[in-house]
Amino acid sequence: MTAKPDETTVAAWIALARAGRLTMAGIEARLKAAELPPLSWYDALWELEKAGECGLRPFELEKALLFEQYNLSRLADRLVAAGLVERGACPEDKRGLKLKISAEGRRLRREMWEVYAQAIQVVVGERLNTAEAETLASLLKKLE
């Protein structure tokens, strides 16, 4: 492929990358200031909470995550060690395991959401009106 992006496409890419980095940094900073774990913990806890009592196998959790996790096994180990997630046998595959959120994990996820929701409002909601947010969401979905 020899086609190269035009200047407008490059400018869009730069703005997208910069906006993503800055908004994520703003959210992470607010979680840290509240003495809460990083956003990757919230992401995993939320997906496990949505899965309910069935839980998720590690590869299922990895596919469901909003943010890319380069070492899911290390994240899972930390969540288990903190008492937020439980490992259990997988009924469908005796060699596999399932991850399930604990009651403490649900509690922490709700606590984190209070800060996370406010952070989303500050870094995105206060900068875009409803129509702009709808347009941005629609445009970004084209890149999925």
N, C-alpha and C positions, 0 to 999 in steps of 0.2 A: 504494500500500500504506500503510495507516494503522496497522497493528498495531505495537505497541512491545514490546520485550522486558521481561519481568518482572525484579524485583530479583535473583533467583537467576541468571538468564541473564546479566545485566550483571556480577554478581560472578564468574561463571565466565569471562566474556570478559576481565575485568581480571586475574584470576589467570593465565589462559593467556598473555596478552600479557606480563605481568610475569615469569612463569616463563621464557618463551622468551627475553626480553631478558637476564635474569640468567644463565641457563645458557649462552647464546651468549657473553656477556661473559667468563664464567669460563673457557670453553674457549679463546677468543681470547687471553686473558691468559696462559694456560699455554703456548700456542704462541709468543707473543711472548717470554716469559721464557726459553724454550728457543732463542731466536733463529731461529725458523722462520717461514716465510711464513704469511699468513692462511689461514683455513679455506676461503675460496673457491678457493685454489690446490689444496688437498687435494681438494676436491669435483671440480674439473675433471680433475685427474690421475687420480683414482679411476675416473671415468666413462670416460676415455680408455684406462686400463689394462684395464678390463672389456671394452671394445670390441675389444681385441686388434689384430692386424695390419691389420684393415680400417680402423681409425680411425673418426672421426665427422665428418660435415659440421657446420659451426658451428651450424646450426639444430637438428640432432640433439643436439648437446652441450647446447645451451641447454634443450631439453625434458627432458633426462636429469638436469640438475643438481638437487641437493637444496635448495640455497639460491638464491634469485632473484639473477640477475646482471643489473644494469641496463645494463652495457656489456661484453658478451661479447667484442667485437672488441678492446677495450683489454686485457682479461684475457688473451686469446689472444696479443696482441702481447708482453705481459710474459713469458708462459710460453715463447714462442719465443725472445725475447731472452735469457732465462736458460738456454737450451739444454735445457729440460724437455719441450718439445713441438716437433714438426716439422710444417711445412705441406707438403702434397703435392697433386698433381693428383688430381682425382676421376674415376675411370674411367667412371662413369655419366653424368657431365656435364662436358664439356671446359672449360666456363666456371667450374665450381665447384672447391672445394678440400676436402681432408680434413685433419683434425688427427690426429696420431698421437703417442702418448707416446714419449719417448726413453728410453734406458737410464738416463740421469741422472734423468729424471722418475720412473721406477719406483723408483730408489734413494731419492730425496727423499720420495716418497709413503710408502714403508715407514718411513723415519725419522720422518716426521710422524705416522704411525699410532701409533707407540709413545707419543708425548706425547698425542695425541688420545684414544686408548683409555683412558689413565689419567685424563684430564680428564673423559671421560664417566662413568667410575666415581666420581670425586670429586663431580661436580655432580649426578649422577642416582643412580647405583648405591648410593652410601653413604646416600642419603636415602630410598630406597624399598626395601622387601623385594621378593622375586620376585613375590609375588601382587599387590602394589600396582603394580609395573612392568607386569605383564600387563594389569591393569585399566586403567591409564592408556593403554597402547598401544591397547587395544581401544576405549576411549572416543574417543581422538583420531582413530582411523581413521574414525569416523563423520563427522568434519568434513572429510575429504578429498573 
